[in-house]
């Protein structure tokens, strides 16, 4: 069955010097009915018609799966930027072929990573960073070039199943 998840994240306390933006890549853990494994990291690219499942660590290689970014919007304010992604994915019940666990939609412990890009005005260079659910908060992001502050990741990205 087709399921949709809404995934949101926010970065606050922006310094105003670095130009930050959300990149088009997103990683989200899903229970994959193709390889019948629980909690697989699934890589999404905005505009792609399918996603890439990381597969199993023991023999089953990465493969395409029936999932895509259906919506992607961003907002920005004086000292914050936020993102919301709508992710469509096909899900079917199964039992994990290795561990015997039952699948869930989304997986019982959803994990997500959003990617950021930025431009450092001091070094005149671009850089990248990311926000993800399993970081200690608040997490301060700094520029890889000038060590200046980029912003604060105060809350884990939120995952909500829409129906």
Order of alpha helices (4+ residues) and beta strands (2+ residues): beta-beta-beta-beta-beta-beta-beta-beta-beta-beta-beta-beta
